[in-house]
Amino acid sequence: MLKGKKIILGITGSIAAYKAAYLLRLLVKEGAEVQVVITPAGKEFITPVTLSALSGKPVVSEFFAANDGTWHSHVDLGLWADIMLIAPITAATLGKMVTGIADNMLVTTYMSVKCPVFIAPAMDLDMFAHPSTQRNLETLKSYGNHIIEPGSGVLASGLHGKGRMEEPEQIVEVLKDYFSEKKN
Ligand SMILES: Cc1cc2nc3c(=O)[nH]c(=O)nc-3n(C[C@H](O)[C@H](O)[C@H](O)COP(=O)(O)O)c2cc1C
């Protein structure tokens, strides 16, 4: 179902970013072509080298690629993608997407895509339960974005509650279901 699909995988500064490497691996195994776009904070959690080796493509993070006047085009990326998946997505990025604060490549690309967007939140239980997070998720739903609900369990903080990013295998299933429903 994902064979040949062009996927933008957005990664943000959550501890769950380590799961994004495995998620990327699964998407590539399914035959998808994956372009990683990572926030500056995301790079504190997982290295672009890992992501570039797994995707077979340079990772996009900064607007300006080098000091030679070249830049990354969020518009071209937006036109290229069949689907955009942001996993994990932080509370901060949710807020930026709701209000249109396009101050990094990821949010700028999000605002440029024409394809369906799936987001998989990951955060501590209190951040997830906070009214601002809940309101932002409702707003993003109203924009037509698909929310992949986090699970409950032990969180990286050691606390127990809702906020764990959905497991990579389940996220891949959500995307496969989406494309199979579209086909029928
Ligand atoms: C160790 C550590 C873990 C964090 N984990 C999360 C997280 O799981 N979810 C979240 O919303 N923010 C988390 N944060 C806070 C974000 O990294 C911070 O809000 C950052 O500005 C997010 O930027 P970004 O959304 O542009 O990637 C964490 C911060 C630290 C230091």
The ligand as a MOL file (V3000), in Angstrom:
LIG
                    3D

  0  0  0     0  0            999 V3000
M  V30 BEGIN CTAB
M  V30 COUNTS 31 33 0 0 0
M  V30 BEGIN ATOM
M  V30 1 C 14.7370 15.7260 27.5320 0
M  V30 2 C 13.5980 16.4850 26.9140 0
M  V30 3 C 12.5280 15.8000 26.4270 0
M  V30 4 C 11.4370 16.4760 25.8510 0
M  V30 5 N 10.4010 15.7510 25.3860 0
M  V30 6 C 9.3130 16.4290 24.8870 0
M  V30 7 C 8.1980 15.6850 24.4490 0
M  V30 8 O 8.1640 14.4450 24.4650 0
M  V30 9 N 7.1190 16.3770 23.9760 0
M  V30 10 C 7.1170 17.7520 23.9290 0
M  V30 11 O 6.0890 18.3150 23.5200 0
M  V30 12 N 8.1920 18.4710 24.3090 0
M  V30 13 C 9.2790 17.8460 24.7850 0
M  V30 14 N 10.3840 18.5680 25.1820 0
M  V30 15 C 10.3930 20.0290 24.9760 0
M  V30 16 C 10.7300 20.3730 23.5130 0
M  V30 17 O 12.0060 19.8300 23.1590 0
M  V30 18 C 10.7160 21.8970 23.3170 0
M  V30 19 O 9.4160 22.4020 23.5440 0
M  V30 20 C 11.2080 22.3020 21.9410 0
M  V30 21 O 11.1840 23.7080 21.8440 0
M  V30 22 C 10.3700 21.7040 20.8480 0
M  V30 23 O 10.7520 22.2670 19.6120 0
M  V30 24 P 10.1970 21.7160 18.2250 0
M  V30 25 O 8.7380 21.4580 18.3880 0
M  V30 26 O 10.4800 22.8390 17.2820 0
M  V30 27 O 10.9670 20.5080 17.8640 0
M  V30 28 C 11.4640 17.9020 25.7630 0
M  V30 29 C 12.5790 18.5870 26.2310 0
M  V30 30 C 13.6280 17.9030 26.8130 0
M  V30 31 C 14.8120 18.6730 27.3170 0
M  V30 END ATOM
M  V30 BEGIN BOND
M  V30 1 1 1 2
M  V30 2 1 2 3
M  V30 3 2 2 30
M  V30 4 2 3 4
M  V30 5 1 4 5
M  V30 6 1 4 28
M  V30 7 2 5 6
M  V30 8 1 6 7
M  V30 9 1 6 13
M  V30 10 2 7 8
M  V30 11 1 7 9
M  V30 12 1 9 10
M  V30 13 2 10 11
M  V30 14 1 10 12
M  V30 15 2 12 13
M  V30 16 1 13 14
M  V30 17 1 14 15
M  V30 18 1 14 28
M  V30 19 1 15 16
M  V30 20 1 16 17
M  V30 21 1 16 18
M  V30 22 1 18 19
M  V30 23 1 18 20
M  V30 24 1 20 21
M  V30 25 1 20 22
M  V30 26 1 22 23
M  V30 27 1 23 24
M  V30 28 2 24 25
M  V30 29 1 24 26
M  V30 30 1 24 27
M  V30 31 2 28 29
M  V30 32 1 29 30
M  V30 33 1 30 31
M  V30 END BOND
M  V30 END CTAB
M  END
